[in-house]
């Protein structure tokens, strides 16, 4: 009698990533993953203690992919910007996983590689060591928020996008100037949340780095 197949950790993570591409972290479950693999949940708990640990491992693989082939180049701001754009691109290819990273973070090798490069770049900036952990924390929060937000926009369907644009036009262009005078004044220049994301990403990051630079002795 043939025994049940033993799945490797990488095969489990491959299947989990595929499920997350077509769903989200809320609907994802170890039971669904086990069903997709043709096994039972108990066999997966030999590899991961719980759902959160599994999701962290999936997110860490995105970070590993982003860091693959990365070589520090340029000054500290250029290094952080290049790293941020690599993370943005990596999660842009698998947008459903961006919220997983933002919510669950990761403690794996990919995460440590990102942390090491950010900390090294901040040390190269000339910031005092005592200020670096806090500045690192602000950058990571900013990147996670921007990447998750952009990923969320990219996962909506064309129909959902058009409905959202129509609601935006009604809310903005139809604003009562007596109740919303500022909104009515700027209505034709206000852009929807999903507009021009790449430029906004880089401008917001540049502003944060300029703020850090201003604190360098």
TABEL-V325529 format. One record per backbone hydrogen bond with DSSP energy under -1.0 kcal/mol. CO is the residue of the C=O (numbers start at 0). NH is the residue of the N-H. Records with the same first field share a line. If there is no record, write none. Layout:
CO->NH, NH
//
This chain:
7->11
8->12
9->13
10->14
11->15
12->16
13->17
14->18
15->19
16->20
17->21
23->27
28->32
29->33
30->34
31->35
32->36
33->38
39->42
40->43, 44
43->46, 47
49->53
50->54
51->55
52->56
53->57
54->58
55->59
56->60
58->62
59->63
60->64
61->65
62->66
66->69
74->78
75->79
76->80
77->81
78->82
79->83
80->84
81->85
82->86
83->87
84->88
85->89
86->90
87->91
88->92
93->96
94->97
96->100
97->101
98->102
99->103
100->104
107->111
108->112
109->113
110->114
111->115
112->116
113->117
114->118
115->119
116->120
117->121
118->122
119->123
122->125
127->130
130->134
131->135
132->136
133->137
134->138
135->139
136->140
137->141
138->142
139->143
140->144
141->145
142->146
143->147
144->148
145->149
146->150
147->151
148->152
149->153
152->155
156->160
157->161
158->162
159->163
160->164
161->165
162->166
163->167
164->168
165->169
166->170
167->171
168->172
171->174
175->179
179->183
180->184
181->185
185->188, 189
191->194
195->199
196->200
197->201
198->202
199->203
200->204
201->205
202->206
203->207
204->208
205->209
206->210
207->211
208->212
209->213
211->214
212->215
//
